[in-house]
Amino acid sequence: QVQLVESGGGLVQAGGSLRLSCAFSGSRFSIYVMGWYRQAPGKQRDLVASITSGGSTNYADSVQGRFRISRDNAKNTVDLQMNSLKPEDTAVYYCNARTYYFGTTNYWGQGTQVTVSS
């Protein structure tokens, strides 16, 4: 079974930067679309950014131009560089792995808290 472990969350002032990392443990990292989602208290979990093995990316409109997702297929890691952080970015951020091989399968990390103060 795939396991995902996030790191890098913390407290940062508005306008600051933070880099989240996700370590993927399991086989065939290359067949997974990797993504970062976030969930604020009382709200749904929403996609922040995703990246395919080939490097194609997708971003939520709210983070476009501020966040950048990347992956290292040799190290089985995916990162989220967050710049120009805003208080509304405050949430628990989750790493996600999704594959369409043999049906659709999703895996989630435990989440890491990001708090942006004004």
RABELGI-V873287 format. One record per residue. RES is the residue in one small letter. PHI is phi in whole degrees, 0 to 359 (NA if undefined). D_CENTER is the distance of its C-alpha to the mean C-alpha in whole Angstrom. Layout:
res=RES phi=PHI d_center=D_CENTER
res=RES phi=PHI d_center=D_CENTER
This chain:
res=q phi=NA d_center=19
res=v phi=283 d_center=16
res=q phi=235 d_center=14
res=l phi=236 d_center=11
res=v phi=232 d_center=11
res=e phi=269 d_center=8
res=s phi=206 d_center=10
res=g phi=106 d_center=11
res=g phi=290 d_center=11
res=g phi=167 d_center=14
res=l phi=258 d_center=17
res=v phi=217 d_center=17
res=q phi=282 d_center=20
res=a phi=306 d_center=19
res=g phi=92 d_center=19
res=g phi=275 d_center=18
res=s phi=231 d_center=15
res=l phi=207 d_center=12
res=r phi=237 d_center=10
res=l phi=262 d_center=7
res=s phi=232 d_center=8
res=c phi=227 d_center=7
res=a phi=259 d_center=11
res=f phi=259 d_center=12
res=s phi=246 d_center=16
res=g phi=153 d_center=18
res=s phi=259 d_center=19
res=r phi=55 d_center=19
res=f phi=306 d_center=15
res=s phi=293 d_center=16
res=i phi=271 d_center=17
res=y phi=259 d_center=13
res=v phi=279 d_center=11
res=m phi=258 d_center=8
res=g phi=211 d_center=5
res=w phi=243 d_center=2
res=y phi=240 d_center=5
res=r phi=219 d_center=8
res=q phi=218 d_center=11
res=a phi=270 d_center=14
res=p phi=306 d_center=18
res=g phi=76 d_center=20
res=k phi=239 d_center=17
res=q phi=284 d_center=15
res=r phi=278 d_center=12
res=d phi=240 d_center=11
res=l phi=292 d_center=8
res=v phi=260 d_center=7
res=a phi=198 d_center=6
res=s phi=219 d_center=7
res=i phi=210 d_center=10
res=t phi=274 d_center=13
res=s phi=300 d_center=15
res=g phi=279 d_center=17
res=g phi=102 d_center=14
res=s phi=288 d_center=15
res=t phi=241 d_center=12
res=n phi=217 d_center=11
res=y phi=230 d_center=11
res=a phi=293 d_center=12
res=d phi=303 d_center=15
res=s phi=292 d_center=14
res=v phi=243 d_center=12
res=q phi=305 d_center=14
res=g phi=88 d_center=15
res=r phi=252 d_center=14
res=f phi=251 d_center=10
res=r phi=220 d_center=10
res=i phi=260 d_center=7
res=s phi=212 d_center=9
res=r phi=218 d_center=10
res=d phi=241 d_center=14
res=n phi=287 d_center=15
res=a phi=277 d_center=18
res=k phi=260 d_center=16
res=n phi=58 d_center=14
res=t phi=228 d_center=11
res=v phi=224 d_center=7
res=d phi=241 d_center=7
res=l phi=228 d_center=6
res=q phi=272 d_center=9
res=m phi=246 d_center=10
res=n phi=242 d_center=14
res=s phi=49 d_center=17
res=l phi=296 d_center=15
res=k phi=240 d_center=17
res=p phi=305 d_center=18
res=e phi=289 d_center=16
res=d phi=279 d_center=13
res=t phi=299 d_center=14
res=a phi=181 d_center=12
res=v phi=272 d_center=10
res=y phi=258 d_center=6
res=y phi=242 d_center=6
res=c phi=274 d_center=5
res=n phi=228 d_center=7
res=a phi=236 d_center=10
res=r phi=225 d_center=12
res=t phi=232 d_center=16
res=y phi=254 d_center=19
res=y phi=284 d_center=21
res=f phi=54 d_center=24
res=g phi=91 d_center=22
res=t phi=260 d_center=19
res=t phi=230 d_center=17
res=n phi=241 d_center=14
res=y phi=231 d_center=12
res=w phi=231 d_center=10
res=g phi=277 d_center=10
res=q phi=279 d_center=12
res=g phi=95 d_center=9
res=t phi=223 d_center=10
res=q phi=281 d_center=12
res=v phi=240 d_center=12
res=t phi=237 d_center=15
res=v phi=247 d_center=17
res=s phi=266 d_center=20
res=s phi=268 d_center=23
